[in-house]
């Protein structure tokens, strides 16, 4: 329901919040496709690989329109372009046979790099909040809650994907239930933060 609620009064929202809204809609689309492909017992790791590139681009553009200084904006653009190049190389190296979608694998390094870059952007935003205090009440600031959600999500799952990849490569009989539970709990907390952000974003447009 997050993308539907966030779309309320979208024309009155800032450009940065609009990019975040697009990110929410993309996540909704990915989840729908994930449910469908899982029900068909199809390998949907290709979807999650490209989800990584799309979400980093959308969130990067959100930060681009949030940061105030030109050097920060340039740094964000360099991150987006550099990450896209790394993603392409990692995609090919992780999947030597690109036509074999049945045995497609997650990128080995892109998920960790994306997590580190996103954490850097979030921490830079928090530093901006501490130094300049652009709002009177941080708890009513949508971007504060968005970045809290992103911080929890990326700090909580940054090393899960490499483990999943190598356990798959080594055919390790490791039980993944613990990892899956961690990821689900992290997503619940992240979505709770996004819901609070949506509430204050909607209030700001009324």
DAMO-V412865 format. One line per field, one symbol per residue. ss: DSSP state (2 for helix, 1 for strand, 0 for the rest). psi: psi as a letter, one per 20 degrees, with the letter a starting at -180 (. if undefined). burial: # if it has 9 or more other ideal C-beta (glycine too) atoms within 8 Angstrom, else .. A space follows every 50 residues. Layout:
ss: ???
psi: ???
burial: ???
This chain:
ss: 02222200022200222222222222222222222222200000222222 22222222222222000002222222222222222222222222000000 22200000022222222222222222222222000002220222222222 22222220022222222220000000222222222222222222222222 222220
psi: ighghhipkhhirrhghghhghgghghggghghggghhhilqojhhghgh hggghhgghghghgigqhqhhggghggggggghhggggghgghhmhnhin hhkqqqqhhhhgggggghhggghhghhggghimiqhohijoghghghggh ggghhhjhjgghggghhggilpkqpjhggggggghghggghgghgggggh hhhii.
burial: .##.##...#..#..#############.#..##..##....#######. ###############.#....##..##.##..##.##..###.##..... ...################.######.##...........########## ########.########...........#..##.###.##########.# ##..#.
